[in-house]
Amino acid sequence: MYERLKSKKLAYVLIGYYLRHQITDIQLDIKMTKEKTVISIHGRTPEKIDGIDELCEQTFKTRRVEFEDYYDELLGVRDSDSELEIMGYLVDEAYSSYQDGVLTFTIVRVIKD
């Protein structure tokens, strides 16, 4: 149940990020297994969001299991791009791609016991 609630919050942050960048034709995929959760969001946009690659490289190498409850409480408090920084403390990997007018952003959260 804990992972499902966390996935819901993470998905909410990703949807908010796309909507703030005027991407409104959105598809969200969530796949949960015993080992990991993968959340991908896809949206049509005429151009890639500036800085999204750097965001993946810099922010999403910072998962802090010992502070997860603290960062989890902060998700959803603000409706700004700074939530992606907070999300970085809760996920293990992040990827983005832009192809044929579709921007895809994927996060991976490995289940840790």
Secondary structure, 3 states (H helix, E strand, C coil): CHHHHHHHHHHHHHHHHHHHCCCCCEEEEEEECCCEEEEEEEEECCCCCCCHHHHHHHHCCCCCHHHHHHHHHHCCCCCCCHHHHHHHCCCCEEEEEEECCEEEEEEEEECCC
